[in-house]
Amino acid sequence: MPLTNDNFLDCKTAKEIAALHFGNIRSDAAIRNLRHRQVSRVVYNNSNYIVKSYRINLFRRLFHCFPFSTGYATLLDGLTPPLRANFAYSFSCQVTITDDAGPMDLFSLFRTAPLPPDFSKTYSEAGSLLAKIHARQIFHADAKAPNFVLNQNLPSLPPVLIIDCDNVRQFQKLPAEKRIFNIAQFLACHSMKCEANQELYPTAMLSFLDGYASESHTGHEEMRHLASKAVELALENHKIERRVSIELLKKVVK
């Protein structure tokens, strides 16, 4: 569904939500509080929102180079929580407000002990989601597992959604190396410091790859090539253990 004025909060409501967000930051209740970006969860009139504030320098302000564009919210419509506001809170601060899909992301899920019985289905849905993004010829610069969230609050949308869409780019035809890079990002993140479920890593990642292949209608040989290159890239960048990569590659090339 294309973005319309009905999708956006009115100016007064958006500013009140932003004020609550800055209150969260001052009280150390932020989800993320970095120098140039702050993120917090805000409840307003029984609705849940994710609010981000960005520091905007003079160059970005003058040339309208903002970190989040309503255009990309349209490109990813139905795959990411709806954008509700995007405005200048002050000359040097930009604020975006989206609906809150829920607090659980797939990296946090993998750190849960024990994993829920349907975890394979969840990872398959994540692979399907990435394939849908790629089908729109879109490259997401940060397709790591923490940016795939379980959708617990938005029943009209898929069970897994992508967030953190500050840096996405649409191509006329998405290059294979961009697809490989995104797959590698997802594979690599799960291999780090998840001792409780490390033995289930290949199962979760194969479910992710199966979901991607099924949704993208990628043939067996092409998918084997994409997956093998993604595992090798993750290993090359020291984001995945060699032992784990060998085990995963053995399953991928079957």
Secondary structure, DSSP 8 states (H G I E B T S, - for coil): ----GGGS--HHHHHHHHHHHHHHHHTT--SEE-SSEEEEEEEETTEEEEEEEEE--HHHHHHT--SS-HHHHHHTBTTB--EEEEEEEETTEEEEEEE---S-BHHHHHTSSS--TTHHHHHHHHHHHHHHHHHTTEEETT--GGGEEE-SS-TTS-SEEE--TTSEEE-SS--HHHHHHHHHHHHHHHTSS-GGGGGGHHHHHHHHHHHHHHHHT--HHHHHHHHHHHHHHHHHTT-S-HHHHHHHHHHHT-
